[in-house]
């Protein structure tokens, strides 16, 4: 007697993962969050706050990107947070760090000191619980994520 199996469900069709992957690897639409202040670059968090406030839905997956003056944007980090906490999480990466978070603040500061611009990409996936799934797949599929801790 053969057991009955459920057919395999293709997650990329069901969940449209390929659209999310394409969004993050496309580096043409990056929100530059750096401004020149005297002789150095710094983060202008007001750019982020205004961008998030004007999005139709709050984002729950984000990417951090870097760019030198003569290069293209490079995706360095992907993370996720409940949409209601996304602004706080970005602030931890870019402005202030709590010792218990996996914040990228040290790397951000180092890049800014080397005159490297910082950008972000934000996306909303629904339902909110899917953000974990998408993050795991992005971590596996994008090879430039050198700021993410390798598991």
Contact map, one row per residue, 1 for C-alpha under 8 A:
1110000000000000000000000000000000000000000000000000000000000000000000000000000000000000000000000000000000000000000000000000000000000000000000000000000
1111000000000000000000000000000000000000000000000000000000000000000000000000000000000000000000000000000000000000000000000000000000000000000000000000000
1111100000000000000000000000000000000000000000000000000000000000000000000000000000000000000000000000000000000000000000000000000000000000000000000000000
0111110000000000000000000000000000000000000000000000000000000000000000000000000000000000000000000000000000000000000000000000000000000000000000000000000
0011111000000000000000000000000000000000000000000000000000000000000000000000000000000000000000000000000000000000000000000000000000000000000000000000000
0001111100000000000000000000000000000000000000000000000000000000000000000000000000000000000000000000000000000000000000000000000000000000000000000000000
0000111110000000000000000000000000000000000000000000000000000000000000000000000000000000000000000000000000000000000000000000000000000000000000000000000
0000011111000000000000000000000000000000000000000000000000000000000000000000000000000000000000000000000000000000000000000000000000000000000000000000000
0000001111100100000000000000000000000000000000000000000000000000000000000000000000000000000000000000000000000000000000000000000000000000000000000000000
0000000111111100000000000000000000000000000000000000000000000000000000000000000000000000000000000000000000000000000000000000000000000000000000000000000
0000000011111111100000000000000000000000000000000000000000000000000000000000000000000000000000000000000000000000000000000000000000000000000000000000000
0000000001111111110000000000000000000000000000000000000000000000000000000000000000000000000000000000000000000000000000000000000000000000000000000000000
0000000001111111100000000000000000000000000000000000000000000000000000000000000000000000000000000000000000000000000000000000000000000000000000000000000
0000000011111111000000000000000000000000000000000000000000000000000000000000000000000000000000000000000000000000000000000000000000000000000000000000000
0000000000111111100000000000000000000000000000000000000000000000000000000000000000000000000000000000000000000000000000000000000000000000000000000000000
0000000000111111111100000000000000000000000000000000000000000000000000000000000000000000000000000000000000000000000000000000000000000000000000000000000
0000000000111011111110000000000000000000000000000000000000000000000000000000000000000000000000000000000000000000000000000000000000000100000000000000000
0000000000010001111111000000000000000000000000000000000000000000000000000000000000000000000000000000000000000000000000000000000000000000000000000000000
0000000000000001111111100000000000000000000000000000000000000000000000000000000000000000000000000000000000000000000000000000000000000000000000000000000
0000000000000001111111110000000000000000000000000000000000000000000000000000000000000000000000000000000000000000000000000010000000000100000000000000000
0000000000000000111111111000000000000000000000000000000000000000000000000000000000000000000000000000000000000000000000000000000000000000010000000000000
0000000000000000011111111100000000000000000000000000000000000000000000000000000000000000000000000000000000000000000000000000000000000000000000000000000
0000000000000000001111111100000000000000000000000000000000000000000000000000000000000000000000000000000000000000000000000000000000000000000000000000000
0000000000000000000111111110000000000000000000000000000000000010000000000010000000000000000000000000000000000000000000001000000000000000000000000000000
0000000000000000000011111110000000000000000000000000000000000000000000000010000000000000000000000000000000000000000000000000000000000000000001000000000
0000000000000000000001111111100000000000000000000000000000000000000000000000000000000000000000000000000000000000000000000000000000000000000000000000000
0000000000000000000000011111110000000000000000000000000000000000000000011110000000000000000000000000000000000000000000000000000000000000000000000000000
0000000000000000000000000111110000000000000000000000000000000000000000001000000000000000000000000000000000000000000000000000000000000000000000000000000
0000000000000000000000000111111000000000000000000000000000000000000000000000000000000000000000000000000000000000000000001000000000000000000000000000000
0000000000000000000000000011111100000000000000000000000000000000100000001000000000000000000000000000000000000000000000111000000000000000000000000000000
0000000000000000000000000000111110000000000000000000000000000000000000000000000000000000000000000000000000000000000000111000000000000000000000000000000
0000000000000000000000000000011111000000000000000000000000000000000000000000000000000000000000000000000000000000000011110000000000000000000000000000000
0000000000000000000000000000001111100000001110110000000000000000000000000000000000000000000000000000000000000000000011110000000000000000000000000000000
0000000000000000000000000000000111110000111100000000000000000000000000000000000000000000000000000000000000000000000011100000000000000000000000000000000
0000000000000000000000000000000011111000111100000000000000000000000000000000000000000000000000000000000000000000000000000000000000000000000000000000000
0000000000000000000000000000000001111111110000000000000000000000000000000000000000000000000000000000000000000000000000000000000000000000000000000000000
0000000000000000000000000000000000111111110000000000000000000000000000000000000000000000000000000000000000000000000000000000000000000000000000000000000
0000000000000000000000000000000000011111000000000000000000000000000000000000000000000000000000000000000000000000000000000000000000000000000000000000000
0000000000000000000000000000000000011111100000000000000000000000000000000000000000000000000000000000000000000000000000000000000000000000000000000000000
0000000000000000000000000000000000011111110000000000000000000000000000000000000000000000000000000000000000000001101000000000000000000000000000000000000
0000000000000000000000000000000001111011111000000000000000000000000000000000000000000000000000000000000000000001101110000000000000000000000000000000000
0000000000000000000000000000000001111001111100000000000000000000000000000000000000000000000000000000000000000001000000000000000000000000000000000000000
0000000000000000000000000000000011100000111110000000000000000000000000000000000000000000000001100000000000000000000001000000000000000000000000000000000
0000000000000000000000000000000011100000011111110000000000000000000000000000000000000000000000000000000000000000000000000000000000000000000000000000000
0000000000000000000000000000000010000000001111111000000000000000000000000000000000000000001000000000000000000000000000000000000000000000000000000000000
0000000000000000000000000000000000000000000111111100000000000000000000000000000000000000000000000000000000000000000000000000000000000000000000000000000
0000000000000000000000000000000010000000000111111110000000000000000000000000000000000000000000000000000000000000000000000000000000000000000000000000000
0000000000000000000000000000000010000000000111111111000000000000000000000000000000000010000000000000000000000000000000000000000000000000000000000000000
0000000000000000000000000000000000000000000011111111100000000000000000000000000000000010000000000000000000000000000000000000000000000000000000000000000
0000000000000000000000000000000000000000000001111111110000000000000000000000000000000000000000000000000000000000000000000000000000000000000000000000000
0000000000000000000000000000000000000000000000111111111000000000000000000000000000000000000000000000000000000000000000000000000000000000000000000000000
0000000000000000000000000000000000000000000000011111111001100000000000000000000000000010000000000000000000000000000000000000000000000000000000000000000
0000000000000000000000000000000000000000000000001111111001000000000000000000000000000000000000000000000000000000000000000000000000000000000000000000000
0000000000000000000000000000000000000000000000000111111100000000000000000000000000000000000000000000000000000000000000000000000000000000000000000000000
0000000000000000000000000000000000000000000000000011111111100000000000000000000000000000000000000000000000000000000000000000000000000000000000000000000
0000000000000000000000000000000000000000000000000000011111000000000000000000000000000000000000000000000000000000000000000000000000000000000000000000000
0000000000000000000000000000000000000000000000000000001111100000000000000000000000000000000000000000000000000000000000000001000000000000000000000000000
0000000000000000000000000000000000000000000000000001101111110000000000000000000000110100000000000000000000000000000000000001000000000000000000000000000
0000000000000000000000000000000000000000000000000001001011111100000000000000000000100100000000000000000000000000000000000111100000000000000000000000000
0000000000000000000000000000000000000000000000000000000001111100000000000000000111100100000000000000000000000000000000000111100100100000000000000000000
0000000000000000000000000000000000000000000000000000000000111110000000000000011110000000000000000000000000000000000000000111100000100010000000000000000
0000000000000000000000000000000000000000000000000000000000111111000000000000011100000000000000000000000000000000000000011110000000000000000000000000000
0000000000000000000000010000000000000000000000000000000000001111100000000011111000000000000000000000000000000000000000011100000000000000000000000000000
0000000000000000000000000000000000000000000000000000000000000111110000000011110000000000000000000000000000000000000001111000000000000000000000000000000
0000000000000000000000000000010000000000000000000000000000000011111000001111100000000000000000000000000000000000000001111000000000000000000000000000000
0000000000000000000000000000000000000000000000000000000000000001111100001111000000000000000000000000000000000010000111100000000000000000000000000000000
0000000000000000000000000000000000000000000000000000000000000000111111111100000000000000000000000000000000000000000111100000000000000000000000000000000
0000000000000000000000000000000000000000000000000000000000000000011111111000000000000000000000000000000000000000001110000000000000000000000000000000000
0000000000000000000000000000000000000000000000000000000000000000001111100000000000000000000000000000000000000000000110000000000000000000000000000000000
0000000000000000000000000000000000000000000000000000000000000000001111110000000000000000000000000000000000000000000000000000000000000000000000000000000
0000000000000000000000000000000000000000000000000000000000000000001111111000000000000000000000000000000000000000000000000000000000000000000000000000000
0000000000000000000000000010000000000000000000000000000000000000001101111100000000000000000000000000000000000000000000000000000000000000000000000000000
0000000000000000000000000011010000000000000000000000000000000000111100111110000000000000000000000000000000000000000000100000000000000000000000000000000
0000000000000000000000000010000000000000000000000000000000000000111000011111000000000000000000000000000000000000000000000000000000000000000000010000000
0000000000000000000000011010000000000000000000000000000000000011110000001111110000000000000000000000000000000000000000000000000000000000000000011000000
0000000000000000000000000000000000000000000000000000000000000011110000000111110000000000000000000000000000000000000000000000000000000000000000011111000
0000000000000000000000000000000000000000000000000000000000000011100000000011111000000000000000000000000000000000000000000000000000000000000000001111000
0000000000000000000000000000000000000000000000000000000000001111000000000011111100000000000000000000000000000000000000000000000000000010011000001001000
0000000000000000000000000000000000000000000000000000000000001110000000000000111110000000000000000000000000000000000000000000000000000010000000000000000
0000000000000000000000000000000000000000000000000000000000011100000000000000011111000100000000000000000000000000000000000000000000110010000000000000000
0000000000000000000000000000000000000000000000000000000000011000000000000000001111101100100000000000000000000000000000000000000000100000000000000000000
0000000000000000000000000000000000000000000000000000000000010000000000000000000111111100000000000000000000000000000000000000000100000000000000000000000
0000000000000000000000000000000000000000000000000000000001110000000000000000000011111100000000000000000000000000000000000001000100000000000000000000000
0000000000000000000000000000000000000000000000000000000001000000000000000000000001111110000000000000000000000000000000000000000000000000000000000000000
0000000000000000000000000000000000000000000000000000000000000000000000000000000011111111100000000000000000000000000000000000000000000000000000000000000
0000000000000000000000000000000000000000000000000000000001110000000000000000000111111111110000000000000000000000000000000000000000000000000000000000000
0000000000000000000000000000000000000000000000011001000000000000000000000000000000011111111000000000000000000000000000000000000000000000000000000000000
0000000000000000000000000000000000000000000000000000000000000000000000000000000000001111111100000000000000000000000000000000000000000000000000000000000
0000000000000000000000000000000000000000000000000000000000000000000000000000000010001111111110000000000000000000000000000000000000000000000000000000000
0000000000000000000000000000000000000000000000000000000000000000000000000000000000000111111111000000000000000000000000000000000000000000000000000000000
0000000000000000000000000000000000000000000010000000000000000000000000000000000000000011111111110000000000000000000000000000000000000000000000000000000
0000000000000000000000000000000000000000000000000000000000000000000000000000000000000001111111111100101110000000000000000000000000000000000000000000000
0000000000000000000000000000000000000000000000000000000000000000000000000000000000000000111111111000001110010000000000000000000000000000000000000000000
0000000000000000000000000000000000000000001000000000000000000000000000000000000000000000011111110000000110010000000000000000000000000000000000000000000
0000000000000000000000000000000000000000001000000000000000000000000000000000000000000000001111111000000010000000000000000000000000000000000000000000000
0000000000000000000000000000000000000000000000000000000000000000000000000000000000000000001111111100000010000000000000000000000000000000000000000000000
0000000000000000000000000000000000000000000000000000000000000000000000000000000000000000000110111110101010000000000000000000000000000000000000000000000
0000000000000000000000000000000000000000000000000000000000000000000000000000000000000000000100011111101000000000000000000000000000000000000000000000000
0000000000000000000000000000000000000000000000000000000000000000000000000000000000000000000000001111100000000000000000000000000000000000000000000000000
0000000000000000000000000000000000000000000000000000000000000000000000000000000000000000000000000111110000000000000000000000000000000000000000000000000
0000000000000000000000000000000000000000000000000000000000000000000000000000000000000000000100001111111000000000000000000000000000000000000000000000000
0000000000000000000000000000000000000000000000000000000000000000000000000000000000000000000000000001111100000000000000000000000000000000000000000000000
0000000000000000000000000000000000000000000000000000000000000000000000000000000000000000000110001100111111000000000000000000000000000000000000000000000
0000000000000000000000000000000000000000000000000000000000000000000000000000000000000000000111000000011111110000000000000000000000000000000000000010000
0000000000000000000000000000000000000000000000000000000000000000000000000000000000000000000111111000001111111000000000000000000000000000000000000000000
0000000000000000000000000000000000000000000000000000000000000000000000000000000000000000000000000000001111111100000000000000000000000000000000000000000
0000000000000000000000000000000000000000000000000000000000000000000000000000000000000000000000000000000111111110000000000000000000000000000000000000000
0000000000000000000000000000000000000000000000000000000000000000000000000000000000000000000011000000000111111111000001000000000000000000000000000000000
0000000000000000000000000000000000000000000000000000000000000000000000000000000000000000000000000000000011111111100000000000000000000000000000000000000
0000000000000000000000000000000000000000000000000000000000000000000000000000000000000000000000000000000001111111110000000000000000000000000000000000000
0000000000000000000000000000000000000000000000000000000000000000010000000000000000000000000000000000000000111111111111000000000000000000000000000000000
0000000000000000000000000000000000000001110000000000000000000000000000000000000000000000000000000000000000011111111111000000000000000000000000000000000
0000000000000000000000000000000000000001100000000000000000000000000000000000000000000000000000000000000000001111111100000000000000000000000000000000000
0000000000000000000000000000000000000000000000000000000000000000000000000000000000000000000000000000000000000111111100000000000000000000000000000000000
0000000000000000000000000000000000000001100000000000000000000000000100000000000000000000000000000000000000000011111110000000000000000000000000000000000
0000000000000000000000000000000000000000100000000000000000000000011110000000000000000000000000000000000000000011111111000000000000000000000000000000000
0000000000000000000000000000000111000000100000000000000000000000011110000000000000000000000000000000000000000011001111100000000000000000000000000000000
0000000000000000000000000000000111000000001000000000000000000001111000000000000000000000000000000000000000010011000111110000000000000000000000000000000
0000000000000000000000000000011111000000000000000000000000000001111000001000000000000000000000000000000000000000000011111000000000000000000000000000000
0000000000000000000000000000011110000000000000000000000000000111100000000000000000000000000000000000000000000000000001111100000000000000000000000000000
0000000000000000000000010000111000000000000000000000000000000111100000000000000000000000000000000000000000000000000000111110000000000000000000000000000
0000000000000000000000000000000000000000000000000000000000111110000000000000000000000000000000000000000000000000000000011111000000000000000000000000000
0000000000000000000100000000000000000000000000000000000000111100000000000000000000000000000000000000000000000000000000001111100000000000000000000000000
0000000000000000000000000000000000000000000000000000000011111000000000000000000000100000000000000000000000000000000000000111110000000000000000000000000
0000000000000000000000000000000000000000000000000000000000111000000000000000000000000000000000000000000000000000000000000011111101100000000000000000000
0000000000000000000000000000000000000000000000000000000000000000000000000000000000000000000000000000000000000000000000000001111111100000000000000000000
0000000000000000000000000000000000000000000000000000000000000000000000000000000000000000000000000000000000000000000000000000111111000000000000000000000
0000000000000000000000000000000000000000000000000000000000010000000000000000000001100000000000000000000000000000000000000000111111100000000000000000000
0000000000000000000000000000000000000000000000000000000000000000000000000000000000000000000000000000000000000000000000000000011111111000000000000000000
0000000000000000000000000000000000000000000000000000000000000000000000000000000000000000000000000000000000000000000000000000111111111100000000000000000
0000000000000000000000000000000000000000000000000000000000011000000000000000000110000000000000000000000000000000000000000000110111111110000000000000000
0000000000000000000000000000000000000000000000000000000000000000000000000000000100000000000000000000000000000000000000000000000011111111000000000000000
0000000000000000000000000000000000000000000000000000000000000000000000000000000000000000000000000000000000000000000000000000000011111111100000000000000
0000000000000000100100000000000000000000000000000000000000000000000000000000000000000000000000000000000000000000000000000000000001111111110000000000000
0000000000000000000000000000000000000000000000000000000000001000000000000000011100000000000000000000000000000000000000000000000000111111111000000000000
0000000000000000000000000000000000000000000000000000000000000000000000000000000000000000000000000000000000000000000000000000000000011111111100000000000
0000000000000000000000000000000000000000000000000000000000000000000000000000000000000000000000000000000000000000000000000000000000001111111110000000000
0000000000000000000010000000000000000000000000000000000000000000000000000000010000000000000000000000000000000000000000000000000000000111111111000000000
0000000000000000000000000000000000000000000000000000000000000000000000000000010000000000000000000000000000000000000000000000000000000011111111101001000
0000000000000000000000000000000000000000000000000000000000000000000000000000000000000000000000000000000000000000000000000000000000000001111111100000000
0000000000000000000000000000000000000000000000000000000000000000000000000000000000000000000000000000000000000000000000000000000000000000111111100000000
0000000000000000000000001000000000000000000000000000000000000000000000000000000000000000000000000000000000000000000000000000000000000000011111111000000
0000000000000000000000000000000000000000000000000000000000000000000000000000000000000000000000000000000000000000000000000000000000000000001111111100000
0000000000000000000000000000000000000000000000000000000000000000000000000111000000000000000000000000000000000000000000000000000000000000000001111100000
0000000000000000000000000000000000000000000000000000000000000000000000000011110000000000000000000000000000000000000000000000000000000000001001111111000
0000000000000000000000000000000000000000000000000000000000000000000000000001100000000000000000000000000000000000000000000000000000000000000000111111100
0000000000000000000000000000000000000000000000000000000000000000000000000001100000000000000000000000000100000000000000000000000000000000000000001111100
0000000000000000000000000000000000000000000000000000000000000000000000000001110000000000000000000000000000000000000000000000000000000000001000001111110
0000000000000000000000000000000000000000000000000000000000000000000000000000000000000000000000000000000000000000000000000000000000000000000000000111111
0000000000000000000000000000000000000000000000000000000000000000000000000000000000000000000000000000000000000000000000000000000000000000000000000001111
0000000000000000000000000000000000000000000000000000000000000000000000000000000000000000000000000000000000000000000000000000000000000000000000000000111
